[in-house]
Amino acid sequence: MGNPLYGSNKVDNQLDHAGGAIVLAAGTHTLEAADSGKDVVISAAAATTINLPTPEKGMNFMILHAVNGASTGNVVIDTGSDSYYLKGGCTIHDTNATAADAEILPAIEPDGNSNSVMTCATMDTGSWIKFVSDGTVWYHTGLLATVAATACAYADQS
């Protein structure tokens, strides 16, 4: 008995894996519009810069930190222009908190009108950030697992 078309590709009757494509990012990596919908996997513990493409409505990326342990360098996400600024923020999970109820810190947010560069310090296993665009603004949310008290900083283009 075959699959009754739930999640199947009608052309060849094989399962159609929604998404499923990944991009491995290490060092400096520039995403393209064709990468939209893919998971971007940070695959090295060293400093990583991810350049987002010029935004288009509906464009989206999920960035995952998939290194065992903390990064030895910052992860920088750059929109390329203060016109394509960031809105939203990430919750911080302090992985070395010693006080009760100190593990989850308040979200760190950009200014919401021009910050277009996001720098994440010593991202650790379990960190993720989701980006979606309306064609101008990059909206984002996520969880940053880190030992850094200031896990995330936002800035305008330099």
C-alpha positions in Angstrom: 0.0 0.0 0.0 1.5 3.4 -1.0 1.6 6.6 0.9 -1.7 8.4 0.3 0.0 11.6 -0.9 0.7 13.0 2.6 4.0 14.8 2.1 4.7 13.0 -1.1 5.9 14.4 -4.4 3.1 13.7 -6.9 5.6 13.6 -9.8 7.5 10.5 -8.7 5.6 9.4 -5.6 8.6 9.8 -3.3 8.6 11.6 0.0 9.2 15.3 -0.5 11.5 16.5 2.3 10.4 20.1 3.0 13.6 22.1 3.4 16.3 19.6 4.3 19.0 21.6 2.5 21.9 22.9 4.5 24.8 25.3 4.0 28.0 24.8 6.0 29.5 28.1 7.1 33.0 28.6 8.4 35.3 31.6 8.1 33.5 34.1 6.0 30.4 32.9 4.2 28.1 35.0 1.9 24.5 33.6 1.6 22.6 34.1 -1.7 18.9 34.5 -2.4 18.9 30.8 -3.6 19.9 29.7 -0.1 16.6 31.0 1.4 14.9 28.4 3.5 18.1 26.5 4.1 19.6 25.7 7.5 23.0 27.5 7.9 25.2 25.3 10.0 28.2 26.9 11.7 30.7 24.1 11.3 33.9 25.4 12.9 34.8 26.7 16.3 36.8 29.6 14.8 35.5 33.1 14.1 32.7 33.0 11.5 31.1 35.9 9.5 27.8 35.2 7.7 26.8 37.9 5.2 23.0 37.9 4.5 21.8 38.6 1.0 19.8 41.7 0.0 16.5 40.9 1.6 13.4 39.9 -0.3 9.9 39.4 1.1 9.7 35.9 2.6 13.4 35.2 2.6 14.4 33.2 5.7 17.4 31.4 7.2 17.9 29.3 10.3 21.5 29.6 11.7 22.6 26.7 13.9 25.7 26.4 16.0 26.8 22.8 15.5 30.2 22.7 17.0 30.9 20.6 20.0 31.6 23.2 22.7 32.0 27.0 22.5 33.3 28.9 19.5 36.8 30.3 20.0 35.9 33.4 18.0 32.8 35.6 17.5 30.0 34.8 15.1 29.2 38.0 13.1 26.0 38.2 11.0 26.0 41.2 8.6 23.0 42.5 6.5 25.4 44.5 4.4 23.6 47.8 4.8 22.0 49.9 7.6 19.0 50.2 5.3 18.4 46.4 5.9 18.5 46.7 9.7 17.7 44.1 12.3 14.6 43.8 14.5 13.8 41.3 17.3 16.4 39.8 19.6 17.8 36.7 21.1 17.3 35.2 24.6 20.6 34.4 26.3 21.3 31.1 28.1 24.2 31.7 30.5 25.9 28.3 30.5 28.1 29.0 33.5 25.5 30.7 35.8 26.0 29.8 39.5 23.0 31.7 41.0 19.6 30.1 41.0 17.3 31.4 38.2 20.3 33.2 36.5 20.6 30.8 33.6 18.2 32.6 31.2 18.9 36.3 30.8 16.7 39.0 29.2 16.8 39.3 25.4 19.4 41.6 23.9 17.9 43.7 21.1 19.1 46.0 18.3 18.0 49.6 18.1 15.3 48.7 15.6 16.2 51.4 13.1 19.7 51.0 11.8 21.7 48.2 13.5 22.7 45.9 10.8 25.6 43.9 12.3 25.1 41.3 15.0 28.1 40.0 16.9 27.6 36.9 19.1 30.4 36.1 21.5 31.5 32.5 22.2 28.4 30.8 20.9 28.0 27.3 22.4 26.3 24.1 21.4 22.5 24.6 21.2 22.6 28.2 19.9 20.3 29.1 17.0 18.9 32.2 15.3 16.0 32.4 12.9 16.0 35.3 10.3 13.0 36.3 8.2 12.5 39.3 6.0 9.7 41.5 4.8 11.9 42.8 1.9 13.6 45.5 4.0 13.9 44.5 7.6 15.5 41.3 8.9 13.4 40.0 11.8 15.2 37.5 14.1 14.7 35.5 17.3 16.8 32.8 18.9 18.6 31.4 21.8 22.3 32.0 22.4 24.0 29.6 24.7 27.2 31.2 26.0 29.4 32.0 28.9 29.7 35.6 27.9 27.8 38.1 30.0 27.3 40.3 26.9 26.5 37.5 24.5 25.4 39.7 21.7 26.1 43.2 20.5 24.5 45.1 17.7 26.0 47.9 15.6 25.6 49.9 12.4 27.9 49.4 9.4 31.4 50.7 10.1 
